[in-house]
Amino acid sequence: TGQLYIAKQLKKDLNLEANTPLIIAKDGDSKCDWFVAFNVENDNAYRLMVKNNGSKEQRQQSLYTTARQVVQGILKDLKGKQSASLLVSNSPVEINGVSWYRLITAKPIRMK
């Protein structure tokens, strides 16, 4: 575990591409609310990378980042062991001019 993949639809909706910076944070006031913000430059930002397998067309559509500690924290909160597929909220929460999208942890699509 340790990789966070971006769904093709989210990539399309938010116009994400390789090298896009993102920040993933847990709400300190909540038991397991996690948020992600894209296109935010800071020292803690992760970068989206292109998945390097499959055809050229697939590589252009598959984006991920390696964030082992964050992924392990999310899985721990969900009581998952290996992986989880989560929805992302449609509407961001604006905090200090940054759009934060909530990872919907209440009902994972798939979990191992």
TORFIRO-133940 format. One record per residue (C-alpha): residue in one letter; x, y, z; residue number from 1. Coordinates in nm, 3 decimals, always signed. Layout:
BEGIN
pt r:A	X:X	Y:Y	Z:Z	k:NUM $
...
# end
This chain:
BEGIN
pt r:T	X:+0.000	Y:+0.000	Z:+0.000	k:1 $
pt r:G	X:+0.104	Y:+0.357	Z:-0.040	k:2 $
pt r:Q	X:-0.028	Y:+0.466	Z:-0.378	k:3 $
pt r:L	X:-0.331	Y:+0.685	Z:-0.436	k:4 $
pt r:Y	X:-0.483	Y:+0.656	Z:-0.785	k:5 $
pt r:I	X:-0.697	Y:+0.925	Z:-0.945	k:6 $
pt r:A	X:-1.008	Y:+0.805	Z:-1.129	k:7 $
pt r:K	X:-1.035	Y:+0.899	Z:-1.495	k:8 $
pt r:Q	X:-1.355	Y:+1.096	Z:-1.432	k:9 $
pt r:L	X:-1.197	Y:+1.304	Z:-1.154	k:10 $
pt r:K	X:-0.895	Y:+1.367	Z:-1.377	k:11 $
pt r:K	X:-1.126	Y:+1.490	Z:-1.653	k:12 $
pt r:D	X:-1.356	Y:+1.696	Z:-1.427	k:13 $
pt r:L	X:-1.070	Y:+1.882	Z:-1.257	k:14 $
pt r:N	X:-0.840	Y:+1.893	Z:-1.562	k:15 $
pt r:L	X:-0.562	Y:+1.711	Z:-1.375	k:16 $
pt r:E	X:-0.239	Y:+1.607	Z:-1.542	k:17 $
pt r:A	X:+0.104	Y:+1.471	Z:-1.457	k:18 $
pt r:N	X:+0.303	Y:+1.684	Z:-1.213	k:19 $
pt r:T	X:-0.010	Y:+1.846	Z:-1.065	k:20 $
pt r:P	X:+0.063	Y:+1.916	Z:-0.697	k:21 $
pt r:L	X:-0.183	Y:+1.788	Z:-0.437	k:22 $
pt r:I	X:-0.215	Y:+1.794	Z:-0.062	k:23 $
pt r:I	X:-0.398	Y:+1.529	Z:+0.139	k:24 $
pt r:A	X:-0.503	Y:+1.610	Z:+0.494	k:25 $
pt r:K	X:-0.708	Y:+1.462	Z:+0.775	k:26 $
pt r:D	X:-0.958	Y:+1.682	Z:+0.956	k:27 $
pt r:G	X:-0.821	Y:+1.699	Z:+1.310	k:28 $
pt r:D	X:-1.168	Y:+1.755	Z:+1.455	k:29 $
pt r:S	X:-1.314	Y:+1.441	Z:+1.296	k:30 $
pt r:K	X:-1.270	Y:+1.068	Z:+1.340	k:31 $
pt r:C	X:-1.198	Y:+0.985	Z:+0.976	k:32 $
pt r:D	X:-1.265	Y:+1.279	Z:+0.743	k:33 $
pt r:W	X:-0.992	Y:+1.317	Z:+0.481	k:34 $
pt r:F	X:-0.959	Y:+1.593	Z:+0.221	k:35 $
pt r:V	X:-0.754	Y:+1.650	Z:-0.093	k:36 $
pt r:A	X:-0.663	Y:+1.980	Z:-0.259	k:37 $
pt r:F	X:-0.516	Y:+2.005	Z:-0.609	k:38 $
pt r:N	X:-0.289	Y:+2.269	Z:-0.764	k:39 $
pt r:V	X:-0.160	Y:+2.387	Z:-0.427	k:40 $
pt r:E	X:+0.213	Y:+2.450	Z:-0.414	k:41 $
pt r:N	X:+0.381	Y:+2.399	Z:-0.079	k:42 $
pt r:D	X:+0.661	Y:+2.197	Z:+0.078	k:43 $
pt r:N	X:+0.423	Y:+1.913	Z:+0.172	k:44 $
pt r:A	X:+0.268	Y:+1.871	Z:-0.173	k:45 $
pt r:Y	X:+0.273	Y:+1.537	Z:-0.351	k:46 $
pt r:R	X:+0.290	Y:+1.523	Z:-0.733	k:47 $
pt r:L	X:+0.067	Y:+1.328	Z:-0.969	k:48 $
pt r:M	X:+0.258	Y:+1.086	Z:-1.190	k:49 $
pt r:V	X:+0.164	Y:+0.886	Z:-1.498	k:50 $
pt r:K	X:+0.111	Y:+0.510	Z:-1.455	k:51 $
pt r:N	X:+0.383	Y:+0.335	Z:-1.659	k:52 $
pt r:N	X:+0.214	Y:+0.019	Z:-1.782	k:53 $
pt r:G	X:-0.033	Y:-0.069	Z:-2.055	k:54 $
pt r:S	X:-0.076	Y:+0.113	Z:-2.384	k:55 $
pt r:K	X:+0.019	Y:+0.474	Z:-2.446	k:56 $
pt r:E	X:-0.351	Y:+0.569	Z:-2.430	k:57 $
pt r:Q	X:-0.390	Y:+0.412	Z:-2.085	k:58 $
pt r:R	X:-0.076	Y:+0.582	Z:-1.951	k:59 $
pt r:Q	X:-0.219	Y:+0.919	Z:-2.043	k:60 $
pt r:Q	X:-0.536	Y:+0.842	Z:-1.845	k:61 $
pt r:S	X:-0.387	Y:+0.685	Z:-1.531	k:62 $
pt r:L	X:-0.253	Y:+0.922	Z:-1.266	k:63 $
pt r:Y	X:-0.131	Y:+0.837	Z:-0.917	k:64 $
pt r:T	X:+0.089	Y:+0.958	Z:-0.635	k:65 $
pt r:T	X:+0.288	Y:+0.775	Z:-0.373	k:66 $
pt r:A	X:+0.183	Y:+0.879	Z:-0.024	k:67 $
pt r:R	X:+0.248	Y:+0.576	Z:+0.196	k:68 $
pt r:Q	X:+0.187	Y:+0.739	Z:+0.534	k:69 $
pt r:V	X:-0.136	Y:+0.905	Z:+0.417	k:70 $
pt r:V	X:-0.270	Y:+0.589	Z:+0.253	k:71 $
pt r:Q	X:-0.192	Y:+0.385	Z:+0.563	k:72 $
pt r:G	X:-0.373	Y:+0.645	Z:+0.776	k:73 $
pt r:I	X:-0.681	Y:+0.630	Z:+0.555	k:74 $
pt r:L	X:-0.682	Y:+0.249	Z:+0.557	k:75 $
pt r:K	X:-0.641	Y:+0.245	Z:+0.935	k:76 $
pt r:D	X:-0.940	Y:+0.478	Z:+0.976	k:77 $
pt r:L	X:-1.145	Y:+0.256	Z:+0.742	k:78 $
pt r:K	X:-1.023	Y:-0.063	Z:+0.909	k:79 $
pt r:G	X:-0.890	Y:-0.179	Z:+0.573	k:80 $
pt r:K	X:-0.575	Y:-0.380	Z:+0.519	k:81 $
pt r:Q	X:-0.473	Y:-0.352	Z:+0.156	k:82 $
pt r:S	X:-0.676	Y:-0.110	Z:-0.051	k:83 $
pt r:A	X:-0.992	Y:+0.099	Z:-0.071	k:84 $
pt r:S	X:-1.182	Y:+0.276	Z:-0.346	k:85 $
pt r:L	X:-1.345	Y:+0.599	Z:-0.234	k:86 $
pt r:L	X:-1.567	Y:+0.860	Z:-0.392	k:87 $
pt r:V	X:-1.466	Y:+1.225	Z:-0.388	k:88 $
pt r:S	X:-1.720	Y:+1.498	Z:-0.311	k:89 $
pt r:N	X:-1.853	Y:+1.699	Z:-0.606	k:90 $
pt r:S	X:-1.837	Y:+2.029	Z:-0.424	k:91 $
pt r:P	X:-1.522	Y:+2.147	Z:-0.253	k:92 $
pt r:V	X:-1.502	Y:+2.325	Z:+0.081	k:93 $
pt r:E	X:-1.319	Y:+2.657	Z:+0.051	k:94 $
pt r:I	X:-1.067	Y:+2.723	Z:+0.328	k:95 $
pt r:N	X:-0.834	Y:+3.023	Z:+0.298	k:96 $
pt r:G	X:-0.884	Y:+3.031	Z:-0.079	k:97 $
pt r:V	X:-0.804	Y:+2.660	Z:-0.125	k:98 $
pt r:S	X:-1.063	Y:+2.415	Z:-0.262	k:99 $
pt r:W	X:-1.063	Y:+2.098	Z:-0.049	k:100 $
pt r:Y	X:-1.249	Y:+1.792	Z:-0.180	k:101 $
pt r:R	X:-1.369	Y:+1.547	Z:+0.086	k:102 $
pt r:L	X:-1.288	Y:+1.179	Z:+0.043	k:103 $
pt r:I	X:-1.612	Y:+1.001	Z:+0.119	k:104 $
pt r:T	X:-1.502	Y:+0.745	Z:+0.376	k:105 $
pt r:A	X:-1.844	Y:+0.661	Z:+0.521	k:106 $
pt r:K	X:-1.917	Y:+0.405	Z:+0.248	k:107 $
pt r:P	X:-1.613	Y:+0.283	Z:+0.050	k:108 $
pt r:I	X:-1.694	Y:+0.146	Z:-0.296	k:109 $
pt r:R	X:-1.451	Y:-0.140	Z:-0.248	k:110 $
pt r:M	X:-1.217	Y:-0.239	Z:+0.033	k:111 $
pt r:K	X:-0.971	Y:-0.522	Z:+0.098	k:112 $
# end
